[in-house]
Amino acid sequence: MRAQQVMTTPVITVRTDTTILEAADIMLRQHISGLPVVDESGKLVGIVSEGDFIRRSELGTQRKRGRWLQFFVGPNKVASEFVHEQGRMVGEIMTSDPIAVGEDSSLDEIVLLMERKNIKRLPVMRGDRLVGIVTRANLLQALAALARIVPDPTIDDDHIREAIIASLEKTDWGPNGLSIIVRNGIVQLSGIILNYGARQATIVAAENTPGVRRVHDHLCWVETNSGMYLNSPEDEKLLKAG
């Protein structure tokens, strides 16, 4: 999927000369946590978000440093913080030169940027024109929409089994001696795993296969040095019940 398929559009924006009170009111009324900032020509110049309203003199939450700490921080940093805590216009508290993505950017690229830069939203550009914004909420909505897609009812058990095997063959952690039985979309997984983390990974690989309704875990974990083994939690439960 691409940015243009999940982004919010049209975008609610503010200008650099919008007051912070107006910006806060827009965010509350529209139930959004951030706003792109544009100049007089409509060019993207910044982003203002909830985080920019945390350290404010009105709330009494501005940073309070003694002179000794101010000396180590430096006058430029202290002056910048003063503007952020006391400024009255969006242009004074916004994050300038925001990171943006193109409308054809993949969701993988978007998530990677969000993780690397620790940001929650990305403006979406078509050339130099702002056309949308992608937030973490948009990604959550896309995931929910995909989860509601009904699997193809024509997929039979043999195709499901082949698809799971093909998926696991591409991994380095796939079980040894893998046995897969599929009946009416219900999958029984058997085999030996040498890395305990491979158990959940194998289950997830099966669950993500189109047509799968349920997965039963019969994978046995073997510790290669000692030969110690552990049955699956599902099998242990059955053994205790018997």
N, C-alpha and C positions, 0 to 999 in steps of 0.2 A: 504494500500500500504506500501511497505517496502523500505528501503534506496536503495537497489540494483536495484529497479525498476525506480528510478528517478535520481540517482547519475550520475555525469559526470565521464567518464572513457575513455581512460586512463588519469591519472592525470599528469598535468604538475608540476614538482617539481623543487626546487633549493637546493643547498647544503649550509652548514653553511659558507663555504669560497667563496660563490658567492658574488660579489660586489653589493652594493645597486643599483648602476647604471644599472648593468646587470639585476637585478630583476625588477627594474622599467620599463626597456625596454621590458622585456618579458610580463609584465602585460599590457602594452600599446598595444603591437603587437597582443596579444591573446585576448584582450578585457575582462580581468578578474581582479577582485579586490583583490585577495589574492592567496598566494602560500604556499602549505605545504613545510616544510624544512626537508630534510633528511640528515643523516650523511653518512660517507663513505660506510657503509654497507647497506644503503637504509632504515635504521630505522627512523621512524618519530620522530623528536625531537622538532619541532616548527612550527609556522605559521607566515608568514609576510603578512601584508595587507596594504591597502591604508592609514589606520590610522597611521601606523608606519612612514609614510613619511611626516606627517603634521608638526611636530615640528623638523625642520632641520636648521642647521646653514647656509646652502647654500641659503635657502629662507629667512633667517633673521627672522624666526618664532620661534626660540628657546625661552624657558622661560627666562624672565629677572626679577630676584628677587633681591631686596636689601638685604644687610647683615642681617637685622633684620628678614626678612621673611626666609632667608636661615637658620637662627638659629632655628626657630620653625620647619621648614621642616626636618632638620637634615642632617648631612653630607652624610649619606648613600643614601638618596633620591636624593640629589643634584648630587652626583657622578653618580648614575644610570641614571639620566636625561642627564648628560653630555655625557655618552656613547651612549645613544639613539639618541642624537642630532648630535653627531660628528662621530659616528662609521662608518666605511667604508665597513664592511662585514655584510651579512644578519644575521649571528650568533650573532652579537652584538646588533641588534635592534629587532629581532624577539620575539614573545611571546613563551616562552618555555613551554614544557609539555602541549601541547594543548589538549582540550577535544575532544574526538573522539567517534564514534558510530560503532556498528557492522553492517554488511550488512543486517542483518535480523531485525534491529531496525525499529519500525513502524514510520510513519510520525508524529503521535501524540507525540511520545517520542522525536523526532527530534525538533519539534516546541516548545515543553515544554523546552527543553534544550536551544534553541536559545533565548527564552523569559527570562528564569531565569538568563542566563549568559550574556545576551545582546551581542550575537555574530551573525555573518551573514553567517558563513560557518562551516561545520563540516567534518573532514576527516572520511572516511569510511574504517574500518579495517576488514580483514579476518584473525583472529588470531592476529599475530603481523605484518602482511603485509598490506601495504596501497593499497587499490584496487579502491578507488574512492573518490569523495568529493561531499557533498550536500550543496548547497547554497540556499539563498532565491529565486534566479532566477530559480533554479530547481523546487522549490515548485510552483512558478508561472506558469511555463511551464506545470507541472502536472495538475494544476487546469484548464488551457486553454484546454489541451487535453481532460480532462473529460467533459468539457462543450461542446465539439464538438461531443460527443457520441449521436447518434440519439436514442430517446426513442423507446421502443418496440411498433410497430404499432398494435400488437395484444391485447394490454392492453385495456380493455373496461371500460366504465364509472363506472360500479358497482365496479370493482376491484380498480379503482382509489379512489372512495369514501371510500371503506373499508380500504384502505391503509392509507388515511389521518386520519380517525377516530382512527385507531390503533396507529398511530404515536402520536396523541394528547393525547390519553388516558394514555400514559406513562409520561406525564408532570404534574407539579404542577400548571401550569398557564393556562391550556386549558380552553376555554370558557365554560360557563354554558349554558344549553339549546341549545347546538350546533346543527345547521342544515346545512347540506351540500348537495348541488344539483350540479350534474356534467352532462354536456351535451357536447359531442364531445370534451372532454378534458378541457372544460372551467368550472371553479369551482366558485360557489356562496357560500360564507361563511356568515352564520348568527348566532347570539347568543349574549350572554352577557359576557363582560370581566370586571373583577374587578380591574385589574391592566393595566394601559394604555400601558405599555411596551409589554403586551401580544398580542396586535394587530399585530405588525410587526412580532413577533415570530410565531404567528398562520399563517400569510400569507407565511412566509418563509417555514414553515413546509409543507404547501400545495404545494408551488412552487417546492420543492425538491422531490415531489412524482413523480415517473416515469409515463409518459403519460400526465402530466398536461401541457396545453398550455398557460393558462392565469388564473389569480385569481381575483375575484371581492370581495371587502370587504364591507360587510353589518353588521359588528360587532358593537354593541352598548356598549359604556363604561358607567358603573354606579358607582357613588361614594357612597359607602355603608352607610356612616354616614349621609349624607345630602339627599341622593336619587337623586342627580343631575345626569343627563345623557347627553351624547354626541353621536350623530350619527357619523358614519364613514365619513371621508372627501369626499369619493366618493358619499355617499348618500346626504350629505349637498350640494354638487355641483349640484346634480340632483334636489334637492328641490328649490334651487335658480334659476336654469334654468327654472323650471316649473312655 
